[in-house]
Amino acid sequence: MAMRLKSGIWVAAYVRRCHVEGAFAAVRKRGADEAGAVFIKINILDGSGVLYGPAPQSAFDTEMPLDRMFTVVLGRQGPVPEADIEARLQREIGFDPDLWILEVEDKAGRHFLDNVVA
């Protein structure tokens, strides 16, 4: 039976990819290594950003059920104030203290995620 890549390994690879692409990325909050949910804040460096989080289970492709899929949590219509993102992250930590928070600084707002669903 195939297993999904552990969160800790996926995070390390994602941070490395961001650096290769020329963006700064850091782990702000380390979550559960095995299967912690991953939230990614894209900081556009102008006081705004976009927050990505795990896509709902219904969005998973039956052909590739083990891929990590993300959706825009805040900023679907465009960047939102960083304070809004930080408030949402605090609420998410209240629901799931084992989650990961990654922050990517990129003026162009690039997310470097392969699987983003609406």
C-alpha positions as CSV (number, residue, x, y, z in Angstrom):
1,M,0.0,0.0,0.0
2,A,1.4,3.4,-1.0
3,M,1.9,6.0,1.8
4,R,1.7,9.7,1.6
5,L,5.0,11.6,2.1
6,K,5.5,12.6,5.7
7,S,4.9,16.3,6.4
8,G,8.4,16.9,7.6
9,I,9.9,15.5,4.4
10,W,7.4,17.4,2.2
11,V,8.2,20.7,4.0
12,A,11.9,20.3,3.6
13,A,11.6,19.7,-0.1
14,Y,9.2,22.6,-0.5
15,V,11.5,25.1,1.3
16,R,14.4,23.9,-0.8
17,R,12.3,24.4,-4.0
18,C,11.4,28.0,-2.9
19,H,15.1,28.8,-2.4
20,V,16.0,27.3,-5.8
21,E,13.4,29.6,-7.4
22,G,14.9,32.6,-5.7
23,A,12.4,33.1,-2.9
24,F,13.1,33.1,0.9
25,A,11.1,30.4,2.7
26,A,11.2,29.4,6.4
27,V,9.4,27.1,8.8
28,R,7.6,29.4,11.3
29,K,5.9,26.6,13.2
30,R,7.0,23.0,13.1
31,G,4.1,20.6,13.2
32,A,3.7,16.9,13.5
33,D,6.3,15.1,11.4
34,E,4.1,12.3,10.3
35,A,0.9,14.0,9.1
36,G,0.6,17.5,10.4
37,A,-1.5,19.9,8.2
38,V,0.6,22.4,6.3
39,F,-0.4,26.1,5.9
40,I,1.7,28.4,3.6
41,K,1.7,32.2,4.0
42,I,2.9,34.0,0.9
43,N,4.3,37.3,2.1
44,I,4.3,39.8,-0.8
45,L,6.5,42.2,1.4
46,D,4.1,45.1,1.1
47,G,2.0,44.3,4.2
48,S,-0.2,41.8,2.4
49,G,-0.2,38.2,1.4
50,V,-2.1,35.1,0.5
51,L,-2.7,32.0,2.8
52,Y,-2.8,28.5,1.4
53,G,-4.0,25.5,3.4
54,P,-4.9,21.8,2.9
55,A,-7.7,21.3,0.3
56,P,-10.9,19.7,1.5
57,Q,-10.8,15.9,1.2
58,S,-13.4,16.0,-1.6
59,A,-10.9,17.8,-3.9
60,F,-8.5,14.9,-4.0
61,D,-8.1,13.2,-7.3
62,T,-9.0,9.6,-7.2
63,E,-6.1,8.9,-9.5
64,M,-3.6,10.5,-7.2
65,P,-5.1,10.3,-3.7
66,L,-1.7,10.6,-2.0
67,D,-0.7,14.0,-3.5
68,R,-0.8,17.0,-1.2
69,M,-3.4,19.4,-2.5
70,F,-3.8,23.1,-1.4
71,T,-6.5,25.7,-1.7
72,V,-6.5,29.5,-1.1
73,V,-7.7,30.0,2.5
74,L,-7.4,33.9,2.4
75,G,-6.7,36.0,-0.6
76,R,-8.7,34.3,-3.4
77,Q,-9.6,37.7,-4.9
78,G,-6.1,39.2,-4.3
79,P,-3.7,39.7,-1.4
80,V,-5.2,40.5,2.0
81,P,-3.6,42.3,5.0
82,E,-1.0,40.3,6.9
83,A,-3.0,40.9,10.1
84,D,-5.9,39.0,8.7
85,I,-3.6,36.1,7.8
86,E,-2.0,36.0,11.2
87,A,-5.5,36.1,12.9
88,R,-6.6,33.1,10.8
89,L,-3.4,31.2,11.6
90,Q,-4.0,31.7,15.3
91,R,-7.5,30.3,14.9
92,E,-6.1,27.3,12.9
93,I,-3.6,26.6,15.7
94,G,-6.5,26.5,18.1
95,F,-8.2,23.8,16.1
96,D,-5.0,21.8,15.4
97,P,-1.8,22.6,17.4
98,D,0.2,20.0,15.3
99,L,0.0,22.1,12.1
100,W,2.9,23.5,10.2
101,I,3.2,27.1,9.2
102,L,5.6,28.0,6.4
103,E,6.3,31.6,5.2
104,V,7.5,32.4,1.7
105,E,8.7,36.0,0.9
106,D,8.2,36.7,-2.7
107,K,7.2,40.2,-4.1
108,A,5.6,38.5,-7.2
109,G,3.4,36.4,-4.9
110,R,4.6,33.0,-6.4
111,H,3.5,30.0,-4.3
112,F,5.5,27.2,-5.9
113,L,2.7,24.7,-5.2
114,D,2.1,22.0,-7.8
115,N,-1.5,21.2,-6.7
116,V,-3.7,24.1,-6.0
117,V,-7.5,23.6,-6.3
118,A,-10.3,26.2,-6.2
